[in-house]
Amino acid sequence: MKVVQLQVTSSTNSDIKEGETIYCELIATPKVDPKVGREYVFKARNLHPAHAKGKYLLETDVMDLVR
């Protein structure tokens, strides 16, 4: 399991606001392996209701904005 820390630049989820830092638990084989400093679309199946790190997305896939 890989967990990544994100700085949100936009969101379609009303629970996640622009400028927030959140954590995502990636699926075993995401479409793209995210790199620091790039922008991606993260699609999660669930938002953990009360994680110790704060907002935490579960079963998250990653898509490159360039493709």
Helices and strands as residue ranges (DSSP letters): E 3-7, E 21-26, E 40-47, E 56-64
